[in-house]
């Protein structure tokens, strides 16, 4: 039986993306998902394996990362506006 690590390694080598692009995309994917419950509870090694797996499975793409970044910015702006509205006026 093949281990999960060797399956991931095989997928990385068969991927059309370069290894460095895979790693960069995985790190960006971790960045935009760091508050996601599925990612927050993982240890460092598990987190990296999951992110790499998501990249080679085409779950994490540069387009999806950009979409999540825009959503995060929009959410941050909404939170800032809400915070400003709830501040007591002097």
Backbone as JSON, one array per atom type, in Angstrom:
{
  "sequence": "XXXXXXXXXXXXXXXXXXXXXXXXXXXXXXXXXXXXXXXXXXXXXXXXXXXXXXXXXXXXXXXXXXXXXXXXXXXXXXXXXXXXXXXXXX",
  "N": [[0.84, -1.19, 0.0], [0.55, 2.17, -0.88], [1.95, 5.03, 0.65], [0.48, 8.1, 1.89], [2.21, 10.23, 1.6], [3.98, 9.41, -0.44], [2.19, 9.25, -2.55], [1.46, 11.92, -2.8], [3.94, 13.01, -3.5], [4.33, 11.78, -5.98], [2.21, 12.94, -7.41], [3.0, 15.59, -7.42], [5.31, 15.49, -9.03], [4.14, 14.69, -11.42], [2.59, 16.8, -12.06], [1.62, 19.62, -14.07], [2.47, 22.06, -13.35], [5.4, 23.79, -12.25], [7.69, 22.69, -9.68], [8.43, 24.74, -7.89], [6.47, 26.62, -8.36], [4.29, 25.2, -7.44], [4.85, 25.02, -4.7], [4.9, 27.77, -4.01], [2.24, 28.48, -4.62], [0.93, 26.81, -2.82], [1.76, 27.93, -0.37], [0.59, 30.46, -0.56], [-2.07, 29.65, -0.61], [-2.33, 28.58, 1.95], [-2.04, 30.96, 3.37], [-4.41, 32.42, 2.7], [-6.28, 30.74, 3.77], [-5.86, 30.52, 6.48], [-7.54, 31.06, 8.63], [-9.59, 29.38, 8.3], [-11.5, 26.71, 9.52], [-10.82, 24.04, 8.88], [-8.13, 24.22, 8.3], [-6.96, 25.55, 10.43], [-6.79, 23.84, 12.62], [-4.8, 22.03, 12.04], [-1.51, 20.58, 12.31], [1.81, 21.81, 11.58], [3.21, 20.23, 9.6], [1.11, 18.67, 8.61], [-0.52, 20.67, 7.62], [1.0, 21.74, 5.52], [1.17, 19.49, 3.85], [-1.57, 19.13, 3.26], [-2.14, 21.54, 1.92], [-0.38, 21.36, -0.28], [-1.46, 19.09, -1.47], [-4.0, 20.1, -2.14], [-3.25, 21.92, -4.09], [-2.08, 20.32, -6.16], [-4.29, 18.82, -6.76], [-5.85, 20.61, -7.99], [-7.61, 22.12, -6.5], [-6.79, 24.33, -5.15], [-6.08, 27.16, -6.78], [-4.35, 29.8, -8.57], [-6.31, 31.66, -9.36], [-8.49, 31.11, -7.65], [-7.29, 31.72, -5.22], [-6.85, 34.47, -5.52], [-9.5, 35.3, -5.67], [-10.37, 34.65, -3.06], [-8.72, 36.36, -1.61], [-9.74, 38.88, -2.38], [-12.28, 38.66, -1.29], [-11.6, 38.51, 1.42], [-10.52, 41.09, 1.79], [-12.79, 42.63, 1.34], [-14.41, 41.74, 3.45], [-12.84, 42.62, 5.59], [-13.01, 45.39, 5.24], [-15.76, 45.75, 5.67], [-15.94, 44.93, 8.34], [-14.37, 46.91, 9.53], [-15.9, 49.18, 8.98], [-18.21, 48.57, 10.42], [-17.16, 48.49, 12.97], [-16.4, 51.16, 13.24], [-18.9, 52.36, 13.21], [-20.02, 51.45, 15.57], [-18.53, 52.6, 17.53], [-18.47, 54.76, 20.31], [-19.67, 58.1, 20.05], [-17.88, 61.13, 20.42]],
  "CA": [[0.0, 0.0, 0.0], [1.33, 3.4, -1.01], [1.67, 6.01, 1.69], [-0.06, 9.38, 1.41], [3.35, 11.07, 1.23], [4.49, 9.02, -1.76], [1.17, 9.62, -3.52], [1.6, 13.36, -3.0], [5.2, 13.22, -4.25], [4.08, 11.37, -7.36], [1.34, 13.94, -8.03], [3.81, 16.8, -7.63], [6.17, 15.26, -10.19], [3.31, 14.56, -12.62], [1.87, 18.05, -12.26], [2.08, 20.49, -15.15], [3.11, 23.22, -12.71], [6.74, 23.54, -11.74], [7.72, 22.44, -8.24], [8.49, 25.99, -7.15], [5.14, 27.21, -8.49], [3.4, 24.44, -6.54], [5.14, 25.44, -3.32], [4.44, 29.15, -3.86], [0.78, 28.47, -4.6], [0.52, 26.19, -1.55], [1.97, 28.91, 0.7], [-0.45, 31.48, -0.72], [-3.31, 28.99, -0.24], [-2.33, 28.55, 3.41], [-2.24, 32.33, 3.84], [-5.81, 32.83, 2.59], [-7.13, 29.82, 4.51], [-5.35, 30.32, 7.83], [-8.61, 31.15, 9.63], [-10.54, 28.32, 7.98], [-11.47, 25.69, 10.57], [-10.11, 22.85, 8.4], [-6.69, 24.48, 8.27], [-6.49, 26.06, 11.72], [-6.55, 22.77, 13.59], [-3.74, 21.14, 11.59], [-0.12, 20.86, 12.64], [2.55, 22.41, 10.47], [3.47, 19.24, 8.54], [-0.18, 18.32, 8.02], [-0.97, 21.86, 6.9], [1.76, 21.81, 4.27], [0.73, 18.37, 3.01], [-2.92, 19.4, 2.78], [-2.07, 22.62, 0.93], [0.24, 20.81, -1.5], [-2.46, 18.22, -2.07], [-5.02, 20.95, -2.75], [-2.69, 22.53, -5.3], [-1.94, 19.33, -7.23], [-5.64, 18.35, -7.11], [-6.5, 21.76, -8.63], [-8.58, 22.77, -5.6], [-6.17, 25.63, -4.93], [-5.53, 27.73, -8.02], [-4.1, 31.23, -8.4], [-7.57, 32.38, -9.51], [-9.25, 30.9, -6.42], [-6.58, 32.46, -4.18], [-7.16, 35.89, -5.74], [-10.91, 35.48, -5.3], [-10.44, 34.64, -1.6], [-8.07, 37.6, -1.13], [-10.7, 39.97, -2.58], [-13.33, 38.46, -0.3], [-11.04, 38.88, 2.71], [-10.43, 42.55, 1.85], [-14.16, 43.14, 1.46], [-14.83, 41.43, 4.81], [-12.1, 43.5, 6.49], [-13.6, 46.73, 5.12], [-17.07, 45.72, 6.32], [-15.7, 44.88, 9.78], [-13.87, 48.22, 9.93], [-17.03, 50.1, 8.96], [-19.07, 48.2, 11.53], [-16.45, 48.92, 14.17], [-16.48, 52.62, 13.3], [-20.28, 52.72, 13.52], [-20.35, 51.09, 16.94], [-17.72, 53.39, 18.44], [-19.24, 55.88, 20.89], [-19.27, 59.41, 19.53], [-17.35, 62.03, 21.47]],
  "C": [[0.88, 1.25, 0.0], [0.96, 4.37, 0.1], [1.15, 7.3, 1.07], [1.07, 10.28, 0.92], [3.87, 10.7, -0.15], [3.48, 9.32, -2.86], [1.27, 11.11, -3.85], [2.85, 13.66, -3.82], [5.0, 12.87, -5.72], [3.22, 12.41, -8.08], [2.11, 15.22, -8.32], [4.68, 16.63, -8.88], [5.38, 15.15, -11.49], [2.58, 15.85, -12.96], [2.47, 18.85, -13.41], [2.75, 21.74, -14.61], [4.53, 22.82, -12.3], [6.7, 23.37, -10.23], [7.7, 23.73, -7.43], [7.14, 26.72, -7.22], [4.14, 26.51, -7.56], [3.6, 24.9, -5.11], [4.64, 26.87, -3.08], [2.92, 29.21, -3.76], [0.27, 27.86, -3.3], [0.67, 27.18, -0.39], [0.92, 30.03, 0.63], [-1.81, 30.92, -0.3], [-3.44, 28.9, 1.29], [-2.64, 29.93, 3.96], [-3.72, 32.73, 3.8], [-6.76, 31.91, 3.36], [-6.74, 29.67, 5.98], [-6.42, 30.42, 8.91], [-9.71, 30.13, 9.38], [-10.39, 27.2, 9.0], [-10.69, 24.45, 10.14], [-8.6, 23.02, 8.43], [-6.15, 24.86, 9.65], [-6.11, 24.96, 12.69], [-5.4, 21.83, 13.22], [-2.37, 21.57, 12.11], [0.61, 21.35, 11.41], [2.78, 21.44, 9.31], [2.18, 18.85, 7.84], [-0.71, 19.46, 7.15], [-0.29, 21.95, 5.53], [1.32, 20.69, 3.33], [-0.66, 18.62, 2.43], [-2.9, 20.47, 1.69], [-1.45, 22.13, -0.38], [-0.74, 19.9, -2.23], [-3.55, 19.01, -2.77], [-4.52, 21.57, -4.06], [-2.62, 21.5, -6.43], [-3.29, 18.73, -7.64], [-6.45, 19.45, -7.8], [-7.63, 22.36, -7.79], [-8.1, 24.19, -5.34], [-5.53, 26.09, -6.23], [-5.24, 29.2, -7.76], [-5.38, 32.06, -8.5], [-8.41, 32.29, -8.23], [-8.61, 31.69, -5.27], [-6.89, 33.95, -4.3], [-8.6, 36.21, -5.34], [-11.06, 35.53, -3.77], [-9.79, 35.89, -1.0], [-9.02, 38.79, -1.26], [-11.81, 39.88, -1.55], [-12.85, 38.87, 1.08], [-10.95, 40.39, 2.86], [-11.81, 43.16, 2.05], [-14.68, 42.91, 2.89], [-14.14, 42.34, 5.83], [-12.67, 44.92, 6.45], [-14.94, 46.78, 5.83], [-16.91, 45.69, 7.84], [-15.21, 46.23, 10.3], [-15.01, 49.24, 9.97], [-17.96, 49.83, 10.12], [-18.46, 48.66, 12.84], [-16.55, 50.43, 14.34], [-17.88, 53.07, 13.68], [-20.64, 52.46, 14.97], [-19.51, 51.84, 17.97], [-18.57, 54.52, 19.01], [-18.72, 57.22, 20.34], [-18.87, 60.3, 20.69], [-18.07, 63.33, 21.45]]
}
